[in-house]
Amino acid sequence: MKAGADCIHATINGLGEKTGNADIAEIAIAAELYGVETNINLKKLYTGAKVVEKISKIPISPMKPVVGDFVFKRESG
């Protein structure tokens, strides 16, 4: 993206056309950290993930980066 890609192929909650495509929430956060403007409203990533979870009936892993319910409940030691 930083090198000038016109678009990316991504998934929501890991669901998508092919296995191995990166998740849009993770891409959006990484892009912002690297200074790449995405025009994605980061505040809506969780809500969007929950909508896809409801429609697909496939639960989001609680440990999933960015949108998982336990994302801030980890500890290391």
C-alpha positions as CSV (number, residue, x, y, z in Angstrom):
1,M,0.0,0.0,0.0
2,K,2.7,2.4,0.9
3,A,4.4,1.7,-2.4
4,G,1.3,2.8,-4.3
5,A,-1.1,-0.1,-4.6
6,D,-4.5,1.1,-5.9
7,C,-6.4,-1.4,-3.8
8,I,-6.1,-4.4,-1.4
9,H,-8.0,-7.6,-1.1
10,A,-9.0,-8.2,2.4
11,T,-11.5,-10.1,4.6
12,I,-13.8,-9.2,7.5
13,N,-13.3,-11.5,10.5
14,G,-11.1,-13.7,8.3
15,L,-14.0,-14.6,6.0
16,G,-13.6,-13.9,2.3
17,E,-12.9,-15.2,-1.1
18,K,-9.7,-17.0,-0.2
19,T,-7.9,-18.3,2.8
20,G,-4.9,-16.2,3.7
21,N,-6.2,-12.7,2.8
22,A,-5.5,-10.3,5.6
23,D,-8.3,-8.9,7.8
24,I,-9.4,-5.4,7.0
25,A,-9.3,-4.3,10.7
26,E,-5.7,-5.4,11.0
27,I,-4.7,-3.8,7.7
28,A,-6.4,-0.5,8.6
29,I,-4.6,-0.3,12.0
30,A,-1.2,-1.3,10.5
31,A,-1.6,1.2,7.6
32,E,-2.4,4.0,10.0
33,L,0.6,3.1,12.2
34,Y,2.8,3.4,9.1
35,G,1.3,6.7,8.0
36,V,-0.8,5.3,5.1
37,E,-4.2,7.1,4.9
38,T,-7.0,4.5,4.4
39,N,-10.2,6.7,4.8
40,I,-11.5,3.8,7.0
41,N,-13.3,4.9,10.1
42,L,-11.3,3.0,12.7
43,K,-14.1,3.5,15.3
44,K,-16.5,1.4,13.2
45,L,-14.2,-1.6,12.8
46,Y,-15.7,-3.4,15.8
47,T,-19.3,-2.7,14.8
48,G,-18.7,-3.9,11.3
49,A,-17.1,-7.1,12.5
50,K,-20.0,-7.7,14.8
51,V,-22.5,-7.2,11.9
52,V,-20.6,-9.8,9.8
53,E,-20.5,-12.2,12.8
54,K,-24.3,-11.9,13.1
55,I,-25.0,-12.4,9.4
56,S,-22.5,-15.2,9.0
57,K,-23.2,-16.9,12.3
58,I,-19.5,-17.5,12.6
59,P,-18.2,-16.2,15.9
60,I,-15.2,-13.8,16.2
61,S,-12.4,-15.3,18.2
62,P,-12.2,-13.4,21.4
63,M,-8.4,-13.3,20.9
64,K,-8.6,-11.8,17.4
65,P,-6.5,-8.6,17.1
66,V,-8.4,-5.3,16.9
67,V,-12.0,-6.7,17.2
68,G,-11.8,-9.6,19.6
69,D,-13.5,-9.2,22.9
70,F,-10.4,-10.1,24.9
71,V,-8.0,-7.9,22.9
72,F,-7.2,-5.8,26.0
73,K,-7.5,-8.6,28.5
74,R,-4.1,-10.3,27.8
75,E,-1.2,-10.3,30.1
76,S,2.4,-11.3,29.6
77,G,4.8,-12.2,32.1
